[in-house]
């Protein structure tokens, strides 16, 4: 969010810079246009009126002649020309229009020398032979006089620059002030977004530049808080319901397990009855395992399961977990082999031993339950960079295609097969900051890779 505020400031400063650049470009454009029009004027006439006046001469006989070239050459680009004597009479002319007078008073000369003569823009030059008047075509020029006070010109040159600089500084200060106020308001909103992202409630002031945005953010925070409370109540109710059901099932299930084991060991019963009692015991143990997995996954999902992590050496804890499984009834007809590298055996991990034992038990138990007859399992521990890689493989039938797809994709749909025990393994590894990968073993069987970060 601080980047967002810096971005706003950057755009404001960019706007100020562009404004100054546009002012400079506008002044440069005015200068360029003036130069270009001056060049256009030079292209329209061959010689300036000063040069023409200098090259026009009057001989001793009173005749007017141009030196070096004729009249058409020197007056190229002009409409007409004439020379007036001190009395205002035309004493020489070149293509002078008929509608123009041949004699002018002093007041008429004063007027047209500054502006126009019968809509002809004129330029005048005084020489010894008289007043030279050069006429341009009608509507070819705008010719107006300009006057001002010398003090104003001096003030423009000496004070105008300072005034312009002051105006630009004022514009810059105003832009910076508004930018600072806007950035401050946006900074408050940005802090509110950070607070909201952390899951806390925000209540921002709704005044100033970002007041409307702050108000919407307050409403959003209230809606999120309300929905979080509903979700929390629903999750708490679900967790309590699962815990209550698990507790209610545990007592009758313990009785069923106890009675079925007694019936199985009663030598006075027929073999068929004892076999049925064994089946009841095995199915009851599955139910107990499912209930424990359901209760555990619910607690892990909603953070109700406390993690009692401690630093343990990988070698001893893995040997203990494998030995405990070998001593359990599930290990009947199962052969387990444990292999560890020297680095993996000496690695130290931060682990909840009870949860880690549950993960290993679920993986090995899954290999035993879903394979008919004897199955062989291999537990291998190696080091991969900063992680302990614990691989469990078997030589059974492997995962069904639908089960493997559900494990690898993580999607739960209506027809998704039952994978609660393996889902608990995923949750346990995630709680330890690790990950688990499920795949088929080559040439046959299943393969599970568990990665745990090393302390």
N, C-alpha and C positions, 0 to 999 in steps of 0.2 A: 504493500500500500504506500510506502514511502516513495517507491519508484513512480507511482501514479501522481503523487504531489509534485515530485521533481519534474515530471513530464508537463504538468500544467504550467509551472514556472518557466520551463524552457520555451513553451509556446508563447507565453506572454512576452518574454525577452525577444523572441524571434519576431513577434509582431512589432515591437518597438524598433528593432533593427531594420525591418522591412520598411517601416514608415520613414525612418531617416534616409534609407537608400532611395525610396521613391522621391523624396524631396530633392536629393542630390541629382537624381536622374532627370527630374522635371527642370531644374535649373540648367543642366547640361543640354536638355532638349531645346530650351529657349535659345541658348547660345548657338546651338547647331542650326536651328531654323533661321536665325538671323544671318549666320554665315552663308547658308544655302541661298537665301533670297538675295544676299549681296552678290553671290556668284551668278544668280539668274539675271540680276540687273546688269552685270558686266557682260553677259552673253547677249542681252538684248541691244545694247549700244556698243559701238566699236570704241569710241573715245568719250571720256567724261567731258562735262561742259567746261571745266577749267582748262583742259587741254585744247578744246575747240577755240575757246576765247584767246588762248595764247598764240595759236597758229593762224588766226584770222588777222590780216594786216590791211592797213589803208595806205595807199601810195600817195605821192604828192599831188596826183590829179584828183584825189578824192574817191578813187575806186577801191572796192574791197576785194581782196584776193586771199586765197589760202596758199601757203607755201608747200612745196613738194607734191601735193595731190590736189584734185579738184574738189568742189563742194560736195558732190554725192559721196565721195569717199569719207570725208571727215564727218558728215552729218548722217551717216548710216545709223538707222534706228530712231532718228528723230522725225517728227511729223513736218515741222517747219522751223524757220529761224528768221530773226530780224534784228536790226540795230537801230536804236533810237538815239537822237542827239539830245543835247541838254534841254531843248524845248519840247521834247516828246514826239518829234516827227520821225517817221520811218525813213532812214537814209539808206538802208540796205535790207533786202529781203530774199528768202529762199522758200519757194513753194508756200508763200503766205496765203491762207484761205481768204476768199473774197469777203466773207462775212465779218472779218476783223477790220477794225479801224486802222487808218494810216497815221493817226495822230492821237496822243494820249496826254491827259493832264497829270500833274504830279500826284494827285490823290489816286487816280486810276492805276498809275504805275506802282504806287505804294501797296495797293490791294493785290494786284495780280503777281507782284514779285514774291509775295509770301504764299499765295495759294494757287488760284486758277485764273485763266483768261478765257472767258467763254467756254468753260468746262474743259479746256486744255490744261493739263498740268504743265507748268512752266518753270524753268530754271534761269536765273539771271546772273550775269557777270559784268562788272564795271571795268572798262578799260579806257585808255586815252581817247580812243576813237568814239566812245559812247557806251551805251548800255546794250549788251548782247542778250537777247531773249531767245531761248530754245524751247520749243513746244513739243510735248509728247502726245501720242494718240489719246483720244478721249477714253476714259474708264480704264486706262492702263496703270494708273497709280492713284493711291490715296495720299494727299498731300495736306497736312495740317501742321500748324505751328504748335510749339510747346515752350512753356516758360515756367520758371520756378525761382524761388529765392536761393541765393548762394548758401545761406545758413542751413536750408533744408538739405541741400546736396552734401554739405559737410557733415550734417547730423546723420544722414543715411550711411555715409562711408565710415564715420568714426563711431557712431552709436548704434546704427542699425544692425551691424554684425553682432554686437553684444546683446541687443534685444532679441535677435533671432536665436542666438545661443541660449538665452534665458528661457525663451518659449520652448525650445527643444528639451532643455533640462526639466522644465515644469512638466512637460508631457511624459518624460521618462520617470520622474518622481511619482506622478499620478498612476502610471502603469504599474510601477513597483509597489505602490501602496495597495492598489486594488488586487494585484497579484498576491501580496502578502496576506491580505484579508481572505481572499479566496482560498489560498493554500492553507491557511489556518483552519477555515471551515472544513475543507476537504480532509485535512489531517485529522480532525475530530471524527469525521465519517470513516476514515481509514482505520483509526484506532477501534471504532465500533465494529467494523468488519472483522478485524483481528480478534476482538473479544468474542464476537459471534462465532467465528471459526473454531475457537477453543471450547465452544459449548456453553458459554455463559450468557446471561441476559444483559441486554444493553438498553439504556434509556438516554438518548442524546438530546441536547437542546435543539429546538426546531426553529430557531431564529437565525438570520444571517443568510449568507450566500448559498449555502447548501441546506437550507431549512427543509425544503420539500423532500430532498433525498434522505435527510435524517429522520423525518417523520415516517417515510415508507420503511426505513430500516427498523424503526421502533416497532411498527406493526408486524414486520416480518419476524422480529425477535420474539414478540408476544405469541405469534402463531406457532413458531418453532418450539417455544417453551411449553405451550399448551399441548402440542402433539407429542413432545418428549415425555410429558407427564402421563399422557394416555398410554404411550408405548411402555413406559416404565411400570405403570400399574398392571398392564396386561402381561408383561414379562414376569413381574413378581408373582402374579397370580398363577401363571403357567408353571414357574419353578416350584412354587409352594404345592401346586396340585400334583406335580410329578413326584416331589419329595414325599407328599402324603400317601400317594398310591404306592410308592416304593416301600414305605414303612408299613403300610397295611398288608402288602403282599408278603413281606419278609417273614412274619410270624407263621402263617399257614404253610408257606413254602418250606420253612425249616422243619415243621412237623412232617410234611410229606417226604422230605429227604430222609429224615430220621426213620420214619416207619418203613419206607421202601428199602433202606439199607438193612434194617432188622429183618424184614421179610426175605431179602436176598440172601442173608447169612443164616436163615433158619433151615437147618438140615432136615427138619420133619416135613417140609413142604415139597411137593413134587417139583421136578426140574422145570416144567413149563411155568408154574407159578413164580418160581424164583427168577426165571428169565424175564417174565413180565415185570417183576419188581425192579430188576436191573434197568429195564427200559424206562420205567417210571422215574427212577433216580437220575438217569442220564438226561431225560427231557426236563426234569425239574432243575438240574444244574444249568441247562441251556437257558431256562426261563430266568434263573437267578442272574446269570451272566448278562442277559438282555436288559433286565431291570437295572443292574449296576451300570451298564453302558448308557442306558437312557438317562439315568440320574446324573452320571458324570458329564455327558455331553450337554445336558441342560445347564449345569453349573459352569462349565467351561465357556459356553456360548454367552452367558450373561454375566460372566466375571464373578460368579458366586463361589468358585472353587479356589481357595487360597493356595498359592504356590509356595511350597516350603523348599526353596532352592538352596543348595549348599554345594560347596566345592568338593567333588569326588573324583577319584582316579578311575579312568575308564576300565582298566584291566580288572581290578577286583569286583567292581559293580557288575560288569558283563558276565563274569564267571558265576557270580551269585545268582543273577537273573536266569541264566541258562540252567543252572543246577536246580533252582526252585521249580522251574517248569518240568525238568526231568523227573522230579519227585511227585509231581501232580498226577491225578488219574488220567489227564488228557494225553500224557506222554506214553501211554501203553501202546505198543506197536509203532512207536516213532523213534527214529534214531537221529540224534542231533550232534553236529560237529562244530566246534568253535575254533576260529583261526583269527589271530591278531598279529599285526606287525608290532615291532618294538616301539615305534613312535606312537601308535595308537594305544598301546597298553599303558604308556606313561602319560598320556594326555589327561589333562584335568578339565572337567566340564562342570558348569553350574546347572545342577539338575535336581528336580523333585524325584527322589528315588521311587516313591510309591507310584507316581504317574508314569515314570519311565518303565517300571516293571509292568504296569498295565498295558502300555503300548507293545512291549515285547511279547507279553502273554497273548494279546489279541492277534498279533501277526502269526505267531507259532500255532495258536489254537485254531486260527482260520485254515492253516495248512493241514492240520490234523482232521478237523471236522469235515472238510469238503473233499477229502480223498478217501476212497474206499481201500481198505487194506493198509499195509505198512507204508510209511512215507519217510523219506530221508530229508533232513533239513540241514542247511549250512548257514552258520552265523559268522560273518567276516567283518572285521574292524580294520579300517585303514585311515590314513590321514590324507586329506585333500585341501591344500592351502591351510586355512585357519579353521577347518571344520573336521570333526570326527565323522567319518562315513561308515555307518553301520548297515550292512547288506544282509538280508535274510532271503535265501532261495530254497526251493524244494524241487523234488523230481515228480511232483504229482501231475494232475491234469491241467493246471494253470487256471487263470481267471476266465470265466465265460465272457464272450464279446461284449454283452450288454453291461456286465459288471465293470469291465476294464474301461469302457467308454464313460460310465458314470464316475469312476474314480479319476480319470484323466481330465474330463471336462468340468467336473464340479457341479453340473446341472442336476437339479432334482425335479423330476417330472412325475406325472401320475403313475406311469408304468416303470419307474426306476426300481431296480431290484434292491433287496435289503442289504445295505452295506454299513449298518450302524457301527459295528465293531471297528471297521477300518476308518470310518469317519472320526471316531474317537481318537484313533492314532494320529490323524491329521491335526486335530485340535490340540493334542498334547505337544506335538512337535512345534506347532505355531506358537503355543504358549511359552516354549523354550527358545523362541527366536530361530527355529530351524525350519526344515521342510522335509516332505516325504514324497517319493516318486514310486508309482506302481507300474509294473510292466510284466511281460511274459519272460520266462527264463528260457534260455537256449541250452539243450535242444527241446526240453519240455519242463513244465512246472511254472511256478510264479516267482516274481522277483520284487522285493521291496527295498528301496534305498532310503535310509534316514540320515539326514545331515544335521549335526548338532554343532553349534559354535563352541570353540575351545576357549576356556577362561584365559 
